[in-house]
Amino acid sequence: MTSELHGVGTTAVAVAAARALESTRPDALVRDPFASTLVEASRMQVPYPHSWPADLADVAPLEQSLLLGSLYIGLRTRFIDDELRAGALRQVVILGSGLDTRSWRLDWLEDTTVFELDRDEVVSFVEAALAASRAVPRARRIAVAADVTEPWAARIVALGFRPAEPTHWVLEGLLPYLSAHDQAAVIDDVVHLSAPGSRLVVERAVPIEDTPEARARLETFAQATGLPMDDVLARTDPPDPVAMLLAAGWVAHDTAITDLERRYDRSLRLGADAPAPSRGGFVTGHRPND
């Protein structure tokens, strides 16, 4: 299978590779037997090792950063898996789903429908790659070919989404790629499509303030990445998901990365003196029953 994934698709393959690496740990927080299948089918070269090293002292600095990335993906994936299990809702929507495999690997309640929304090339690739491996979804999976920065609500409703039923929304690894305006628009759409009893888990974007000092750093970042400065600045001053949910009558809470490190007994440091990577944390919320 020839991959046609580009841009965010490349990142999605790297995330799948991180899940595959996490799955090789003896104390893995996530067992994803489908992640390596997707990486191989993509035919993209990703630098992640195929298995967790036995001795971290022999790991080169570049590989250490990849291991840290895999540690974080393990925490993030397990936390969201646990949220979905605890919510036990039969309608789930994963926005910006990338190479998500939850439809295949989680034990869903009977008659659960999982909507996976991403660009056509991404959702089609996942379906084709796992079908070729004879994997069978454990839920009714509906792929929604759409871009969250464009009108998508009508598309998902046309494909069977039921606004009158409680929904568990997942925004994993999505907001950091959106402008502040688009972040607010997506959360607003979720609020308006959610029936009482709905739930949400969202990964925050790392907040960036538009200050003179920050602009200097962002200009350097723009030059290094080739991103236009206007696009970089559009990601500054992102909305606070908790504030938006509370204003809409939801109950919402923050969960810091340090909370997850304690909960799952997994440190995001490979050494005692190593700094923890900067992450935005998570927000969970639910709309009370009227």
Secondary structure, DSSP 8 states (H G I E B T S, - for coil): ------THHHHHHHHHHHHHHHTTSTT-S---TTHHHHHHHHT------SS--S-GGG--HHHHHHHHHHHHHHHHHHHHHHHHHHH--SEEEEET-TT--HHHHS---TT-EEEEEE-HHHHHHHHHHHHHTT---SSEEEEEE--TTS--HHHHHHTT--TTS--EEEE-S-GGGS-HHHHHHHHHHHHHH--TT-EEEEE--------HHHHHHHHHHHHHH---HHHHHTTSS---HHHHHHHTT-EEEEE-HHHHHHHTT--S-SSTT--------EEEEE----
